[in-house]
Amino acid sequence: MRGEVIPDETVAKALPWDDLVPALRRAFAEDVSVPERMHVPLATGTLLVMPAWRRGGIMGLKVATVHPENAMRALPAVHATYLLLREQTGERLCVMDAGVLTTRRTAAASALASRLLSRPGSRTLLMIGAGALAAPLVDAHLWARPIDRVMVWNRTAERAQALVTRLSEGCCDGVSAGRRVTFEAVTALDDAVSEADVISCATLSTEPLVRAEWVAPGTHIDLVGAFRPDMRESDGALLSSARLFVDSKPGALSEAGDILMAIGDGMLTPESIENDLFGLCRAPQAPGRAASDITVFKSVGHALEDLAAAELVAKSLGIIS
């Protein structure tokens, strides 16, 4: 594999949730160097460059492009490649497709946050959005909590139904044998939000989809989309009334439109962010939660997650020990 690009199919097999989620938790607790992600605006999208390394160990670099209009071309919105190197020598170890790596590490971070923040007995999941991230997010949340009902909402109802069909046919590996899960497409977003124990949102929306007045006490909300400052999936009233957590505080305060717009509207301050995954994973135990607490996890993505996932792939193939 050293001279070839490791394909997505091989990457997926090397990243089961049982291995990937604990690897992310360890990585957030360790000392990994991660410069700020580089954003380069393109005429029709965005170029992202994301390096990370362990001093004296492994270095990784992901190059990704995001083209939101690719759906009209029958192409994925995100394309990505990952390069793994030795930090001390710069020697190339391997190159891998990073499409599946990105979706699975993103979903794994949401599962990690849910394990730390959501109610352990959460049974109903609402998935908002039916794009490339939706199925991995559903799968990861099924792994994280004993969910037995999954609702899917999408602006285009046909896409929501198509995802439900895929999920119903058994594309999830986060469900233990013998566990029964029902999947359904929904059209009334406000009702679905009010019924859910966990809400995962992965869209490119610029208008709030999850509103404070719809959310029931005790809900955990996972905001994964809206990766630019001009995008948002929640309203400021929700964030101001919830316990707010992020994957990385610097990243959230420079990129997360949900948070930046709420700050601009005077509904939040940077200090409103209770903690990030670095703090949560280094703490001796998960933060306590009252049964009525609403928790929000805003993910913007972090290069540390890519490095941890890429190392698992390389280890599974015997490239590193």
Secondary structure, DSSP 8 states (H G I E B T S, - for coil): -TTSEE-HHHHHHT--HHHHHHHHHHHHHS--B----EEEE-SSSEEEEEEEE-TTSEEEEEEEEE-GGGGGGTS-SEEEEEEEEETTT--EEEEEE-HHHHHHHHHHHHHHHHHHHS-TT--EEEEE--STTHHHHHHHHHHHS---EEEEE-SSHHHHHHHHHHHHTT--SSS-TT---EEEE-S-HHHHHHH-SEEEE----SS-SB-GGG--TT-EEEE----STT--SB-HHHHHHSEEEES-HHHHHHH-HHHHHHHHTTS--GGGEEEEHHHHHHSSS-----TT--EEEE----HHHHHHHHHHHHHHTTS--
